[in-house]
Amino acid sequence: MDRAYEDDETRQLVLDLGFVHIVPPESNRLDPWVYNWEMYWRRNEVERLFRRLKGFRRIFSRFEKLDVIFLGFLVFVLIVEAPR
């Protein structure tokens, strides 16, 4: 979920399905809720990782037919793109 989907109905659906709601409330909400900032930051890191992986056309298009070669290139990209 993202802030665009932080309305009351969507939030209640997430809670009913048993997921953890980690999106912070917008600043103009009358009844803001408590959220786990560290969990929200981890989620953002994962989203940024997938964005960087999509920059490699070979991964995005899945050129390799064998899983072993695809996984090898994926590991290579993760090593190259590791935070410095």
N, CA, C and O atoms as CSV, one atom per row, in Angstrom:
chain,resi,resn,atom,element,x,y,z
A,1,MET,N,N,0.828,-1.185,0.000
A,1,MET,CA,C,0.000,0.000,0.000
A,1,MET,C,C,0.865,1.237,0.000
A,1,MET,O,O,1.996,1.239,0.484
A,2,ASP,N,N,0.313,2.257,-0.542
A,2,ASP,CA,C,1.010,3.524,-0.586
A,2,ASP,C,C,0.081,4.597,-0.051
A,2,ASP,O,O,-1.088,4.326,0.221
A,3,ARG,N,N,0.576,5.788,0.100
A,3,ARG,CA,C,-0.252,6.861,0.646
A,3,ARG,C,C,-1.476,7.151,-0.222
A,3,ARG,O,O,-2.478,7.665,0.277
A,4,ALA,N,N,-1.407,6.835,-1.479
A,4,ALA,CA,C,-2.559,7.061,-2.351
A,4,ALA,C,C,-3.722,6.151,-1.963
A,4,ALA,O,O,-4.874,6.457,-2.271
A,5,TYR,N,N,-3.434,5.043,-1.294
A,5,TYR,CA,C,-4.467,4.088,-0.910
A,5,TYR,C,C,-4.704,4.078,0.595
A,5,TYR,O,O,-4.996,3.025,1.162
A,6,GLU,N,N,-4.586,5.209,1.242
A,6,GLU,CA,C,-4.684,5.218,2.691
A,6,GLU,C,C,-6.058,5.652,3.189
A,6,GLU,O,O,-6.173,6.154,4.307
A,7,ASP,N,N,-7.092,5.471,2.390
A,7,ASP,CA,C,-8.424,5.822,2.868
A,7,ASP,C,C,-8.910,4.784,3.882
A,7,ASP,O,O,-8.315,3.717,4.028
A,8,ASP,N,N,-9.986,5.109,4.572
A,8,ASP,CA,C,-10.461,4.256,5.668
A,8,ASP,C,C,-10.915,2.884,5.190
A,8,ASP,O,O,-10.674,1.886,5.868
A,9,GLU,N,N,-11.570,2.819,4.030
A,9,GLU,CA,C,-12.054,1.529,3.526
A,9,GLU,C,C,-10.899,0.591,3.189
A,9,GLU,O,O,-10.930,-0.585,3.551
A,10,THR,N,N,-9.900,1.092,2.512
A,10,THR,CA,C,-8.747,0.265,2.138
A,10,THR,C,C,-7.974,-0.165,3.379
A,10,THR,O,O,-7.521,-1.305,3.479
A,11,ARG,N,N,-7.832,0.752,4.311
A,11,ARG,CA,C,-7.120,0.420,5.545
A,11,ARG,C,C,-7.851,-0.671,6.312
A,11,ARG,O,O,-7.217,-1.579,6.850
A,12,GLN,N,N,-9.173,-0.596,6.370
A,12,GLN,CA,C,-9.953,-1.624,7.067
A,12,GLN,C,C,-9.856,-2.969,6.347
A,12,GLN,O,O,-9.783,-4.013,6.994
A,13,LEU,N,N,-9.854,-2.949,5.018
A,13,LEU,CA,C,-9.702,-4.180,4.244
A,13,LEU,C,C,-8.361,-4.840,4.542
A,13,LEU,O,O,-8.285,-6.058,4.710
A,14,VAL,N,N,-7.308,-4.037,4.607
A,14,VAL,CA,C,-5.974,-4.564,4.914
A,14,VAL,C,C,-5.966,-5.214,6.295
A,14,VAL,O,O,-5.417,-6.302,6.471
A,15,LEU,N,N,-6.569,-4.554,7.260
A,15,LEU,CA,C,-6.614,-5.113,8.616
A,15,LEU,C,C,-7.468,-6.373,8.668
A,15,LEU,O,O,-7.122,-7.321,9.373
A,16,ASP,N,N,-8.586,-6.401,7.928
A,16,ASP,CA,C,-9.450,-7.586,7.901
A,16,ASP,C,C,-8.745,-8.786,7.287
A,16,ASP,O,O,-8.979,-9.921,7.702
A,17,LEU,N,N,-7.881,-8.546,6.299
A,17,LEU,CA,C,-7.160,-9.637,5.658
A,17,LEU,C,C,-5.963,-10.118,6.481
A,17,LEU,O,O,-5.327,-11.112,6.130
A,18,GLY,N,N,-5.660,-9.421,7.563
A,18,GLY,CA,C,-4.589,-9.857,8.452
A,18,GLY,C,C,-3.225,-9.305,8.126
A,18,GLY,O,O,-2.218,-9.774,8.657
A,19,PHE,N,N,-3.177,-8.310,7.254
A,19,PHE,CA,C,-1.896,-7.687,6.927
A,19,PHE,C,C,-1.585,-6.577,7.919
A,19,PHE,O,O,-2.462,-6.101,8.641
A,20,VAL,N,N,-0.325,-6.178,7.941
A,20,VAL,CA,C,0.097,-5.081,8.802
A,20,VAL,C,C,0.070,-3.801,7.978
A,20,VAL,O,O,0.633,-3.745,6.884
A,21,HIS,N,N,-0.572,-2.798,8.497
A,21,HIS,CA,C,-0.691,-1.519,7.797
A,21,HIS,C,C,0.505,-0.663,8.182
A,21,HIS,O,O,0.611,-0.248,9.336
A,22,ILE,N,N,1.408,-0.389,7.247
A,22,ILE,CA,C,2.621,0.349,7.587
A,22,ILE,C,C,2.715,1.692,6.891
A,22,ILE,O,O,3.734,2.374,7.003
A,23,VAL,N,N,1.679,2.081,6.180
A,23,VAL,CA,C,1.707,3.366,5.486
A,23,VAL,C,C,1.364,4.468,6.481
A,23,VAL,O,O,0.381,4.355,7.214
A,24,PRO,N,N,2.166,5.534,6.514
A,24,PRO,CA,C,1.848,6.621,7.441
A,24,PRO,C,C,0.624,7.399,6.973
A,24,PRO,O,O,0.336,7.456,5.777
A,25,PRO,N,N,-0.089,7.993,7.912
A,25,PRO,CA,C,-1.252,8.780,7.525
A,25,PRO,C,C,-0.830,10.105,6.897
A,25,PRO,O,O,0.265,10.608,7.150
A,26,GLU,N,N,-1.703,10.651,6.088
A,26,GLU,CA,C,-1.411,11.971,5.528
A,26,GLU,C,C,-1.465,13.001,6.643
A,26,GLU,O,O,-2.098,12.778,7.674
A,27,SER,N,N,-0.810,14.110,6.437
A,27,SER,CA,C,-0.685,15.098,7.499
A,27,SER,C,C,-1.999,15.793,7.827
A,27,SER,O,O,-2.132,16.356,8.914
A,28,ASN,N,N,-2.970,15.772,6.925
A,28,ASN,CA,C,-4.219,16.480,7.168
A,28,ASN,C,C,-5.327,15.576,7.718
A,28,ASN,O,O,-6.486,15.990,7.743
A,29,ARG,N,N,-5.007,14.360,8.158
A,29,ARG,CA,C,-6.021,13.450,8.721
A,29,ARG,C,C,-6.440,13.920,10.108
A,29,ARG,O,O,-5.619,14.394,10.893
A,30,LEU,N,N,-7.716,13.784,10.390
A,30,LEU,CA,C,-8.232,14.192,11.700
A,30,LEU,C,C,-7.868,13.188,12.784
A,30,LEU,O,O,-7.601,13.569,13.924
A,31,ASP,N,N,-7.856,11.907,12.429
A,31,ASP,CA,C,-7.499,10.879,13.401
A,31,ASP,C,C,-6.352,10.028,12.860
A,31,ASP,O,O,-6.577,8.923,12.367
A,32,PRO,N,N,-5.113,10.544,12.952
A,32,PRO,CA,C,-3.967,9.773,12.435
A,32,PRO,C,C,-3.715,8.540,13.289
A,32,PRO,O,O,-4.030,8.514,14.478
A,33,TRP,N,N,-3.142,7.523,12.663
A,33,TRP,CA,C,-2.844,6.290,13.376
A,33,TRP,C,C,-1.341,6.174,13.588
A,33,TRP,O,O,-0.549,6.881,12.965
A,34,VAL,N,N,-0.981,5.286,14.461
A,34,VAL,CA,C,0.433,5.034,14.751
A,34,VAL,C,C,0.937,4.023,13.738
A,34,VAL,O,O,0.251,3.045,13.441
A,35,TYR,N,N,2.115,4.248,13.211
A,35,TYR,CA,C,2.696,3.322,12.249
A,35,TYR,C,C,4.151,3.072,12.609
A,35,TYR,O,O,4.777,3.865,13.312
A,36,ASN,N,N,4.674,1.965,12.120
A,36,ASN,CA,C,6.050,1.578,12.392
A,36,ASN,C,C,6.942,2.199,11.328
A,36,ASN,O,O,6.955,1.748,10.183
A,37,TRP,N,N,7.683,3.226,11.702
A,37,TRP,CA,C,8.510,3.961,10.744
A,37,TRP,C,C,9.608,3.067,10.168
A,37,TRP,O,O,9.902,3.142,8.975
A,38,GLU,N,N,10.210,2.230,10.994
A,38,GLU,CA,C,11.294,1.368,10.513
A,38,GLU,C,C,10.778,0.375,9.472
A,38,GLU,O,O,11.447,0.126,8.469
A,39,MET,N,N,9.615,-0.183,9.700
A,39,MET,CA,C,9.021,-1.117,8.748
A,39,MET,C,C,8.677,-0.407,7.430
A,39,MET,O,O,8.851,-0.970,6.349
A,40,TYR,N,N,8.196,0.815,7.533
A,40,TYR,CA,C,7.888,1.604,6.348
A,40,TYR,C,C,9.161,1.877,5.540
A,40,TYR,O,O,9.147,1.828,4.310
A,41,TRP,N,N,10.255,2.162,6.242
A,41,TRP,CA,C,11.529,2.421,5.567
A,41,TRP,C,C,12.046,1.165,4.873
A,41,TRP,O,O,12.561,1.254,3.758
A,42,ARG,N,N,11.921,0.004,5.499
A,42,ARG,CA,C,12.340,-1.266,4.881
A,42,ARG,C,C,11.536,-1.548,3.620
A,42,ARG,O,O,12.087,-1.997,2.614
A,43,ARG,N,N,10.244,-1.287,3.672
A,43,ARG,CA,C,9.386,-1.472,2.508
A,43,ARG,C,C,9.847,-0.578,1.363
A,43,ARG,O,O,9.867,-0.998,0.206
A,44,ASN,N,N,10.215,0.649,1.693
A,44,ASN,CA,C,10.693,1.577,0.682
A,44,ASN,C,C,12.012,1.102,0.080
A,44,ASN,O,O,12.230,1.260,-1.122
A,45,GLU,N,N,12.885,0.528,0.886
A,45,GLU,CA,C,14.147,-0.013,0.370
A,45,GLU,C,C,13.902,-1.126,-0.644
A,45,GLU,O,O,14.575,-1.190,-1.672
A,46,VAL,N,N,12.943,-1.998,-0.358
A,46,VAL,CA,C,12.616,-3.099,-1.275
A,46,VAL,C,C,12.060,-2.535,-2.583
A,46,VAL,O,O,12.422,-3.006,-3.661
A,47,GLU,N,N,11.191,-1.541,-2.499
A,47,GLU,CA,C,10.642,-0.933,-3.711
A,47,GLU,C,C,11.745,-0.297,-4.555
A,47,GLU,O,O,11.738,-0.414,-5.781
A,48,ARG,N,N,12.692,0.375,-3.898
A,48,ARG,CA,C,13.802,0.985,-4.648
A,48,ARG,C,C,14.701,-0.068,-5.274
A,48,ARG,O,O,15.239,0.150,-6.360
A,49,LEU,N,N,14.877,-1.216,-4.603
A,49,LEU,CA,C,15.668,-2.306,-5.172
A,49,LEU,C,C,15.031,-2.812,-6.467
A,49,LEU,O,O,15.725,-3.001,-7.466
A,50,PHE,N,N,13.723,-3.031,-6.456
A,50,PHE,CA,C,13.049,-3.496,-7.668
A,50,PHE,C,C,13.113,-2.453,-8.777
A,50,PHE,O,O,13.199,-2.805,-9.953
A,51,ARG,N,N,13.072,-1.183,-8.416
A,51,ARG,CA,C,13.199,-0.138,-9.430
A,51,ARG,C,C,14.581,-0.190,-10.083
A,51,ARG,O,O,14.704,-0.041,-11.299
A,52,ARG,N,N,15.615,-0.401,-9.274
A,52,ARG,CA,C,16.965,-0.498,-9.840
A,52,ARG,C,C,17.126,-1.752,-10.686
A,52,ARG,O,O,17.800,-1.718,-11.715
A,53,LEU,N,N,16.514,-2.864,-10.267
A,53,LEU,CA,C,16.608,-4.098,-11.041
A,53,LEU,C,C,15.924,-3.961,-12.395
A,53,LEU,O,O,16.379,-4.541,-13.381
A,54,LYS,N,N,14.844,-3.205,-12.450
A,54,LYS,CA,C,14.148,-3.013,-13.718
A,54,LYS,C,C,14.986,-2.230,-14.716
A,54,LYS,O,O,14.698,-2.245,-15.913
A,55,GLY,N,N,16.018,-1.548,-14.238
A,55,GLY,CA,C,16.912,-0.821,-15.127
A,55,GLY,C,C,17.781,-1.744,-15.973
A,55,GLY,O,O,18.344,-1.318,-16.981
A,56,PHE,N,N,17.889,-2.985,-15.575
A,56,PHE,CA,C,18.660,-3.963,-16.333
A,56,PHE,C,C,17.696,-4.718,-17.236
A,56,PHE,O,O,16.907,-5.540,-16.771
A,57,ARG,N,N,17.766,-4.437,-18.501
A,57,ARG,CA,C,16.822,-5.002,-19.459
A,57,ARG,C,C,16.873,-6.526,-19.471
A,57,ARG,O,O,15.862,-7.188,-19.709
A,58,ARG,N,N,18.031,-7.065,-19.220
A,58,ARG,CA,C,18.201,-8.512,-19.248
A,58,ARG,C,C,17.359,-9.184,-18.162
A,58,ARG,O,O,16.840,-10.281,-18.366
A,59,ILE,N,N,17.225,-8.526,-17.013
A,59,ILE,CA,C,16.394,-9.069,-15.941
A,59,ILE,C,C,14.932,-8.781,-16.223
A,59,ILE,O,O,14.077,-9.654,-16.072
A,60,PHE,N,N,14.653,-7.568,-16.629
A,60,PHE,CA,C,13.267,-7.158,-16.860
A,60,PHE,C,C,12.614,-7.993,-17.949
A,60,PHE,O,O,11.443,-8.353,-17.831
A,61,SER,N,N,13.361,-8.310,-19.018
A,61,SER,CA,C,12.800,-9.066,-20.139
A,61,SER,C,C,12.987,-10.570,-19.996
A,61,SER,O,O,12.408,-11.346,-20.756
A,62,ARG,N,N,13.788,-10.979,-19.028
A,62,ARG,CA,C,14.065,-12.394,-18.780
A,62,ARG,C,C,14.575,-13.078,-20.053
A,62,ARG,O,O,13.941,-13.993,-20.578
A,63,PHE,N,N,15.742,-12.611,-20.542
A,63,PHE,CA,C,16.329,-13.169,-21.754
A,63,PHE,C,C,16.790,-14.608,-21.552
A,63,PHE,O,O,16.660,-15.433,-22.456
A,64,GLU,N,N,17.329,-14.917,-20.368
A,64,GLU,CA,C,17.851,-16.260,-20.127
A,64,GLU,C,C,16.708,-17.257,-19.979
A,64,GLU,O,O,15.693,-16.973,-19.343
A,65,LYS,N,N,16.891,-18.406,-20.568
A,65,LYS,CA,C,15.872,-19.447,-20.478
A,65,LYS,C,C,16.087,-20.346,-19.263
A,65,LYS,O,O,15.130,-20.887,-18.708
A,66,LEU,N,N,17.331,-20.501,-18.858
A,66,LEU,CA,C,17.641,-21.364,-17.716
A,66,LEU,C,C,17.586,-20.566,-16.416
A,66,LEU,O,O,18.104,-19.452,-16.339
A,67,ASP,N,N,16.961,-21.142,-15.408
A,67,ASP,CA,C,16.841,-20.473,-14.121
A,67,ASP,C,C,18.197,-20.198,-13.487
A,67,ASP,O,O,18.384,-19.177,-12.824
A,68,VAL,N,N,19.136,-21.105,-13.690
A,68,VAL,CA,C,20.457,-20.963,-13.076
A,68,VAL,C,C,21.164,-19.730,-13.631
A,68,VAL,O,O,21.775,-18.979,-12.871
A,69,ILE,N,N,21.091,-19.515,-14.914
A,69,ILE,CA,C,21.760,-18.366,-15.524
A,69,ILE,C,C,21.055,-17.071,-15.126
A,69,ILE,O,O,21.710,-16.063,-14.862
A,70,PHE,N,N,19.727,-17.097,-15.082
A,70,PHE,CA,C,18.978,-15.913,-14.655
A,70,PHE,C,C,19.331,-15.549,-13.224
A,70,PHE,O,O,19.563,-14.379,-12.921
A,71,LEU,N,N,19.374,-16.545,-12.337
A,71,LEU,CA,C,19.721,-16.302,-10.945
A,71,LEU,C,C,21.164,-15.803,-10.823
A,71,LEU,O,O,21.450,-14.931,-10.002
A,72,GLY,N,N,22.061,-16.345,-11.625
A,72,GLY,CA,C,23.449,-15.889,-11.611
A,72,GLY,C,C,23.567,-14.432,-12.010
A,72,GLY,O,O,24.310,-13.679,-11.381
A,73,PHE,N,N,22.851,-14.022,-13.041
A,73,PHE,CA,C,22.889,-12.619,-13.455
A,73,PHE,C,C,22.228,-11.733,-12.406
A,73,PHE,O,O,22.663,-10.605,-12.179
A,74,LEU,N,N,21.188,-12.237,-11.774
A,74,LEU,CA,C,20.524,-11.478,-10.721
A,74,LEU,C,C,21.474,-11.241,-9.548
A,74,LEU,O,O,21.531,-10.136,-9.007
A,75,VAL,N,N,22.204,-12.255,-9.161
A,75,VAL,CA,C,23.194,-12.104,-8.088
A,75,VAL,C,C,24.288,-11.129,-8.506
A,75,VAL,O,O,24.726,-10.308,-7.700
A,76,PHE,N,N,24.728,-11.209,-9.743
A,76,PHE,CA,C,25.744,-10.287,-10.254
A,76,PHE,C,C,25.258,-8.844,-10.162
A,76,PHE,O,O,25.997,-7.962,-9.723
A,77,VAL,N,N,24.026,-8.607,-10.571
A,77,VAL,CA,C,23.478,-7.239,-10.528
A,77,VAL,C,C,23.353,-6.759,-9.087
A,77,VAL,O,O,23.627,-5.594,-8.797
A,78,LEU,N,N,22.943,-7.639,-8.186
A,78,LEU,CA,C,22.833,-7.238,-6.784
A,78,LEU,C,C,24.195,-6.889,-6.204
A,78,LEU,O,O,24.293,-5.997,-5.360
A,79,ILE,N,N,25.243,-7.569,-6.637
A,79,ILE,CA,C,26.598,-7.239,-6.175
A,79,ILE,C,C,27.021,-5.897,-6.746
A,79,ILE,O,O,27.575,-5.061,-6.032
A,80,VAL,N,N,26.763,-5.689,-8.029
A,80,VAL,CA,C,27.148,-4.420,-8.679
A,80,VAL,C,C,26.381,-3.255,-8.083
A,80,VAL,O,O,26.947,-2.185,-7.862
A,81,GLU,N,N,25.082,-3.457,-7.818
A,81,GLU,CA,C,24.222,-2.379,-7.320
A,81,GLU,C,C,24.224,-2.262,-5.801
A,81,GLU,O,O,23.435,-1.496,-5.248
A,82,ALA,N,N,25.074,-2.989,-5.126
A,82,ALA,CA,C,25.088,-2.936,-3.651
A,82,ALA,C,C,25.373,-1.515,-3.190
A,82,ALA,O,O,26.193,-0.812,-3.781
A,83,PRO,N,N,24.689,-1.101,-2.130
A,83,PRO,CA,C,24.940,0.253,-1.609
A,83,PRO,C,C,26.382,0.386,-1.156
A,83,PRO,O,O,26.951,-0.517,-0.543
A,84,ARG,N,N,26.931,1.488,-1.462
A,84,ARG,CA,C,28.344,1.722,-1.139
A,84,ARG,C,C,28.490,2.495,0.124
A,84,ARG,O,O,29.610,2.782,0.546
